Amino acid sequence: MDRRYETICIIKADIGEADIKAIVTKSSELITREAGIVNTVDEWGRRRLAYPIQKKNEGYYVLFDYNSNPTASKELERSLKINENVVRQQTVKLDTEYVAPAVVPDPVEEPAAVAAPAETAPAETVAETPTEETTKETDKTEEGGADG
């Protein structure tokens, strides 16, 4: 029975780009060789570590999302543990099956009948400007306050 897993690994950032790609492809091939299906491989790139590991402050993060049997997951963990360029790895079994993201269709031009109400602009709100009456009222209150 296939289950869905996520494995994240931190690879030493100071090794070459070719070595990082080799680790990623080897891990993906291991999953498919063990009758698993790789859903996504998300390379997050170089990131600062929360705390130094083996006197290193940066690591290259890679997230594998795949469906496989438990033996394939354990084999991937074993392979990553024995690789000296992998600093840390963690595998998590997910409860849900993989669901491909839904494709959102492009927005279609709305018919003119629907677009007509949008053409009419809402009534503009007029900012209240001081009139003679309001200025007289404020003058009276100011005079009353100064006399008292």
N, C-alpha and C positions, 0 to 999 in steps of 0.2 A: 504494500500500500504506500503510495507516494504521499509525502507530507511537504508542507511549504516551510522553508528555512531562510534565514538571513544570516550571513556570516560577514562580519566586518573585520578587516585586518589592517594593521598599521605596519607599513614597510619602512625601513630605514630611508630617510630622505637623501642621504649623501651618496647613495649608489646611483649608477647611471640610469637614464631613462629607458634604455634597452633592457636592463635587468628588471626594472619594475614591470615593463610590458611582458617580459618572459614569465614572471611570477603570476601575473593576471591571466595570461593565456593558458599556462600550465594548470592553474586552478580551475578555469572554465572547462578545459578539456577533461580533467579528472571527473568533474561532475557528469559530463555527457558520456564518458566512458563507463561510468557506473550506472548507466540507464537513468540519469536524471535530466531535467530540462532547466536550462539557465534562462530565467525570465529577464533579468536585467543585471548588468554590471555597471555600477555607478562609481566612477573614479572622482573622489572629492578633491584630490590633489594634495599639495603640501599644506600642512596646517601646524600650528603651534600646539605642542602637547600641554596638557593641564599641569603636568609635573615632569621633571626630567626622568627619562628611562635610559639606562645604560649611558649616562652622561650626554644624552642627546635631547635637544629641545624641540625638534621638528620631526614630523613623520608624514608619510604619504598614505592617505586613507583610501581604502577601496571597500565598497559594499557589494556583496553578491546576494542576489535574490533568486532562489531556485526551488524547484520541486524535485524531490528525490526520495529514495528509501533511506532509512536510518543508517545503513552501512556506508552509503556514499557520503553522508554528512560527517560521519566519524573518520572516514578516510581523508576527507578534505582537511579536517582539523589536525589529523596526524601529520599530513603533508606540510601544513603551515607551521606546525610546532617544530619540525626538524629542520626547517629552512632557517639558516642563520641570519638572513636579511629581514625576516619578519619579526617585529618587536613584540606585538601583541595580536591576538585574534579572539573572537568570541562568536559563537553560533547560538542563535535563538530559534526555537521552533515556533512558528506562527500558527494560530488557531484557524485562520481562514484559508481557503483555497485562493490561488492567484486569479484575479479578475483583471483582464486587460482594460486599460482606460478607454472609456467611450469616446468615440470620435464626434466632436461637436461640429455640426454642419455650418458652413459659412452663412452669415446673415443674408437673407434675401431681401431685395428691395420691396418695401411695403407698397401696396396699391395706393393710388391717389386718394381714394375715399378714406383710408385710414390716416394718411398723412395730412389731410385737410385740417383736422383739429389742431395739429401741431403748428400749422402755419399761423393761426390766429394767436397773436401774442396776448398774454394776460394783461389785465389793466395795470398800468404802472402806478406805483404808489407815489404820491406826491409828498415830498418832504414838507413838513409844516414850516412856513416862513413866518417870521414875526410880523404881525399886522399892527396898525395903529392902536387897536383896542388892547392887544396883549401887551404892547409896550407901555401904554398908559397904566394898565393894571400893575405891572411890575414897578413902575415909577412910584405909584401910590404906596405899594407895600414897602419899598425902600425908604420913602419919606417917613412913613409911619414908624418904621423900625428905628430911624435916626433920631426922631423927636422923643421917643419914649425912653 
